[in-house]
């Protein structure tokens, strides 16, 4: 699944970290914004 996600949503490194909130992944979210696969309930993405 994560390999497919990496192909459809390049730049997030899904193939390397499997969606865990690594520093690289969080930087990609800041630079690219969240993609449809990101859980908007995840604290850094949540708009409380």
Backbone as a printed PyTorch tensor [residue, N CA C, xyz], in Angstrom:
tensor([[[ 0.8200, -1.1870,  0.0000],
         [ 0.0000,  0.0000,  0.0000],
         [ 0.8710,  1.2610,  0.0000]],

        [[ 1.9170,  1.2550,  0.8040],
         [ 2.7520,  2.4490,  0.9010],
         [ 3.5590,  2.6840, -0.3740]],

        [[ 3.9270,  1.6210, -1.0820],
         [ 4.5960,  1.7880, -2.3760],
         [ 3.6470,  2.4670, -3.3610]],

        [[ 2.3890,  2.0520, -3.3720],
         [ 1.3890,  2.6710, -4.2560],
         [ 1.1730,  4.1250, -3.8560]],

        [[ 1.1370,  4.3920, -2.5660],
         [ 0.9630,  5.7660, -2.0790],
         [ 2.1380,  6.6360, -2.5140]],

        [[ 3.3260,  6.0720, -2.5130],
         [ 4.5110,  6.8230, -2.9260],
         [ 4.4320,  7.1930, -4.4040]],

        [[ 3.8200,  6.3290, -5.2050],
         [ 3.6820,  6.6170, -6.6350],
         [ 2.5900,  7.6550, -6.8840]],

        [[ 1.4800,  7.5510, -6.1590],
         [ 0.3940,  8.5060, -6.3900],
         [ 0.5900,  9.8320, -5.6750]],

        [[ 1.4080,  9.8550, -4.6460],
         [ 1.6570, 11.0820, -3.8750],
         [ 3.1660, 11.2250, -3.6460]],

        [[ 3.9140, 11.5400, -4.7160],
         [ 5.3690, 11.6480, -4.5730],
         [ 5.7760, 12.8330, -3.6940]],

        [[ 6.9050, 12.6930, -3.0750],
         [ 7.4500, 13.7830, -2.2710],
         [ 7.3270, 13.5870, -0.7790]],

        [[ 6.4570, 12.6770, -0.3620],
         [ 6.2610, 12.4430,  1.0710],
         [ 7.1510, 11.3270,  1.6060]],

        [[ 7.7560, 10.5390,  0.7150],
         [ 8.6290,  9.4500,  1.1480],
         [ 7.8910,  8.2790,  1.7530]],

        [[ 6.6410,  8.0720,  1.3620],
         [ 5.8590,  6.9710,  1.9340],
         [ 6.5610,  5.6250,  1.8110]],

        [[ 7.3370,  5.4340,  0.7390],
         [ 8.0240,  4.1550,  0.5380],
         [ 9.1310,  3.9260,  1.5580]],

        [[ 9.5630,  4.9640,  2.2390],
         [10.6710,  4.8400,  3.1860],
         [10.2340,  4.7580,  4.6440]],

        [[ 9.1760,  5.4460,  5.0100],
         [ 8.8240,  5.4950,  6.4320],
         [ 7.4530,  4.9390,  6.7550]],

        [[ 6.7390,  4.4340,  5.7610],
         [ 5.4460,  3.7730,  5.9560],
         [ 4.4190,  4.6470,  6.6720]],

        [[ 4.5230,  5.9450,  6.5220],
         [ 3.5080,  6.8250,  7.0800],
         [ 3.7520,  7.2860,  8.5030]],

        [[ 4.8130,  6.7970,  9.1360],
         [ 5.1040,  7.2640, 10.4850],
         [ 5.5680,  8.7110, 10.4380]],

        [[ 5.3250,  9.4430, 11.4760],
         [ 5.6210, 10.8830, 11.5130],
         [ 7.1140, 11.1400, 11.7470]],

        [[ 7.9210, 10.7860, 10.7870],
         [ 9.3510, 11.0600, 10.8870],
         [ 9.5940, 12.5460, 10.6070]],

        [[10.7640, 13.0170, 10.9090],
         [11.1130, 14.4120, 10.6530],
         [10.9820, 14.7120,  9.1550]],

        [[11.4670, 13.8060,  8.3180],
         [11.3890, 13.9870,  6.8640],
         [ 9.9320, 14.0820,  6.4140]],

        [[ 9.0970, 13.2130,  6.9560],
         [ 7.6730, 13.2010,  6.5990],
         [ 6.9970, 14.5100,  7.0210]],

        [[ 7.2770, 14.9570,  8.2170],
         [ 6.6680, 16.2140,  8.6980],
         [ 7.1280, 17.4040,  7.8770]],

        [[ 8.3910, 17.4070,  7.4710],
         [ 8.8740, 18.4950,  6.5990],
         [ 8.1490, 18.4830,  5.2660]],

        [[ 7.9230, 17.2930,  4.7150],
         [ 7.2080, 17.1770,  3.4460],
         [ 5.7850, 17.7080,  3.5810]],

        [[ 5.1330, 17.4350,  4.6900],
         [ 3.7780, 17.9480,  4.9030],
         [ 3.7980, 19.4710,  4.9640]],

        [[ 4.7920, 20.0420,  5.6190],
         [ 4.9030, 21.5020,  5.6920],
         [ 5.1270, 22.0730,  4.2970]],

        [[ 6.0020, 21.4580,  3.5180],
         [ 6.3310, 21.9700,  2.1890],
         [ 5.2360, 21.7100,  1.1600]],

        [[ 4.6330, 20.5070,  1.1920],
         [ 3.6650, 20.1130,  0.1750],
         [ 2.2120, 20.2320,  0.6320]],

        [[ 2.0130, 20.3520,  1.9420],
         [ 0.6600, 20.3100,  2.4860],
         [ 0.2140, 18.8570,  2.6000]],

        [[-0.8350, 18.5940,  3.3440],
         [-1.3040, 17.2170,  3.4860],
         [-1.9310, 16.7260,  2.1800]],

        [[-1.8180, 15.4300,  1.9340],
         [-2.4620, 14.8150,  0.7730],
         [-3.7220, 14.1010,  1.2770]],

        [[-4.5510, 13.5990,  0.3830],
         [-5.7860, 12.9210,  0.8260],
         [-5.5670, 11.7190,  1.7410]],

        [[-4.3680, 11.1630,  1.7550],
         [-4.0940, 10.0160,  2.6280],
         [-3.8100, 10.4170,  4.0710]],

        [[-3.4840, 11.6590,  4.3040],
         [-3.1610, 12.0930,  5.6640],
         [-4.4160, 12.1910,  6.5210]],

        [[-4.2770, 11.7170,  7.7520],
         [-5.3820, 11.8120,  8.7140],
         [-5.4060, 13.2240,  9.2710]],

        [[-6.4690, 13.9210,  9.0150],
         [-6.5780, 15.2930,  9.5000],
         [-6.8010, 15.3310, 11.0150]],

        [[-7.0320, 14.1740, 11.6360],
         [-7.1500, 14.1120, 13.0930],
         [-5.7740, 14.0330, 13.7530]],

        [[-4.7140, 13.8220, 12.9650],
         [-3.3410, 13.7900, 13.4730],
         [-3.0210, 15.1640, 14.0420]],

        [[-2.5700, 15.2360, 15.2690],
         [-2.3940, 16.4950, 16.0120],
         [-1.7390, 17.6220, 15.2000]],

        [[-0.6150, 17.3860, 14.5170],
         [-0.0110, 18.4960, 13.7700],
         [-0.8780, 19.0260, 12.6190]],

        [[-1.8340, 18.2390, 12.1520],
         [-2.6910, 18.6640, 11.0470],
         [-4.0480, 19.1700, 11.5110]],

        [[-4.4040, 18.8560, 12.7430],
         [-5.7200, 19.1950, 13.2700],
         [-5.8990, 20.6930, 13.4120]],

        [[-7.0570, 21.1440, 13.1140],
         [-7.4010, 22.5550, 13.3090],
         [-8.3950, 22.6430, 14.4580]],

        [[-7.8850, 22.8040, 15.6660],
         [-8.7720, 22.8630, 16.8540],
         [-9.3530, 24.2440, 17.0270]]])
